[in-house]
Amino acid sequence: MIAAVYQSSGDADVLRVLEIATPSPGPGQVRVKLAVSGVNPTDWKTRRNAGPPRGQPSVPNHDGAGTIDAVGAGVSESRIGERVWLLLAAYNNRWGTAAEYSVVPADRAVPLPDSASFELGASLGVPALTAWLCLRVGGHPAGRAVLVAGGAGAVGRAAIELARYLDAETVIATVSGPEKARIAYDAGAQTVVNYHEPDAARQIIDVAPMGVDRFVEVALDQNLELDLKVAAPHAVISAYAGNESTRAILPVRELMAANIALRFLLVYKVKPSELTAAINGVSEALKAGALTTPPLHRYPLVRIADAHDAVEHGAVGKVIIDFQPAQAGNEPPSTESALGS
Ligand SMILES: NC(=O)c1ccc[n+]([C@@H]2O[C@H](COP(=O)([O-])OP(=O)(O)OC[C@H]3O[C@@H](n4cnc5c(N)ncnc54)[C@H](OP(=O)(O)O)[C@@H]3O)[C@@H](O)[C@H]2O)c1
């Protein structure tokens, strides 16, 4: 198969596109013929900072969608031919989605309804699961006012769609400008506020006079002051982003006085029961047609380095890698047996 492979951490040029042996599924695993691989910030961050799982030559990218073409022992053969979306494919696993085939534990390949495109399927794993997890902290958000910070981001956009699906009373998003406002409105936000504007808090309170109950927060360190200005008593702030140097100053008395709960989430490390609930919830939302394909930036596999760089530099919309035949201008990959099967 043709695969993108990296053997050490570093810039995107550590990624090489090679012909390697196609892996076979082991016990409890499925093999998926990829149609689309989705790129997330975690993919370039892992490549740049952590390196491949266990230091082994590995295929990057967690998200993707395609069709199961082989199953290992203990997995029903009835799954062969099933359309699926993948989650956490590269987590503790060499066979991420930036390849013609990925091999994953069977429960990381989730049925994709015929009504959902492979592009949508490849946009779910990291973003939609994270959004679901954030929205469900503190209970069902039905009838609540939800504020999604960064509503045009991959997680933010999914959070808007899921908050609407979950019958939030009002869904407000913050963005930095008009292009991102359009994306947030298209996803279903009822109000979109530019967080750089000095009266952002007033604009939010105008549409949520009782205060915001749930925050899906991409930048707690930068936004906590704004969040506290608009929070309802007993609000829940779910923070899902930050790097090693991110520090937030907590106004403890203010948080305490309003009985506000802060929750931090990392999709890899939530409890298995929470992850299962999120997979089920996202699957139901998908079947209901509540999740839509984001604006796409398509790359062929030979340009995976550009795809990773695009995400690192803040591409607006979803960066995907296509496995369509006959992509004009693609250079043939070099042939090398970097990975065993
Ligand atoms: N914890 C987890 O499990 C988890 C899961 C998924 C993603 N993440 C992390 O979450 C972050 C976002 O991921 P993503 O895939 O959604 O990225 P993305 O598609 O690049 O979106 C990030 C969005 O946040 C916006 N933003 C940045 N600073 C903001 C601020 N102060 N207030 C409001 N919006 C702000 C950005 O737009 P502007 O800069 O123009 O405002 C952008 O639209 C990444 O760091 C990623 O690694 C963590």
The ligand as a Gaussian input file, in Angstrom:
#p B3LYP/6-31G(d) Opt

LIG

0 1
 N       -8.462000      18.213000      24.507000
 C       -8.730000      17.516000      23.409000
 O       -9.016000      16.319000      23.470000
 C       -8.688000      18.227000      22.094000
 C       -9.463000      17.741000      21.035000
 C       -9.467000      18.472000      19.849000
 C       -8.681000      19.606000      19.708000
 N       -7.902000      20.003000      20.741000
 C       -7.100000      21.221000      20.632000
 O       -8.026000      22.285000      20.508000
 C       -7.507000      23.300000      19.690000
 C       -8.500000      23.601000      18.582000
 O       -8.650000      22.472000      17.748000
 P       -9.450000      22.604000      16.376000
 O       -9.239000      21.353000      15.626000
 O      -10.824000      23.076000      16.612000
 O       -8.602000      23.774000      15.698000
 P       -9.008000      24.847000      14.603000
 O       -9.926000      24.238000      13.599000
 O       -7.739000      25.456000      14.136000
 O       -9.844000      25.920000      15.421000
 C       -9.373000      26.693000      16.453000
 C      -10.256000      27.926000      16.487000
 O      -10.084000      28.609000      17.715000
 C      -10.151000      30.002000      17.437000
 N       -9.560000      30.757000      18.542000
 C       -8.257000      30.909000      18.853000
 N       -8.127000      31.666000      19.950000
 C       -9.382000      32.005000      20.341000
 C       -9.902000      32.773000      21.411000
 N       -9.122000      33.378000      22.309000
 N      -11.247000      32.876000      21.519000
 C      -12.058000      32.285000      20.643000
 N      -11.621000      31.554000      19.598000
 C      -10.294000      31.420000      19.454000
 C       -9.437000      30.125000      16.110000
 O       -9.772000      31.277000      15.382000
 P       -9.145000      32.726000      15.696000
 O       -7.690000      32.505000      16.137000
 O       -9.223000      33.463000      14.399000
 O       -9.998000      33.278000      16.760000
 C       -9.952000      28.902000      15.372000
 O      -11.148000      29.179000      14.656000
 C       -6.147000      22.796000      19.203000
 O       -5.160000      23.328000      20.040000
 C       -6.235000      21.296000      19.398000
 O       -4.980000      20.687000      19.559000
 C       -7.894000      19.348000      21.940000

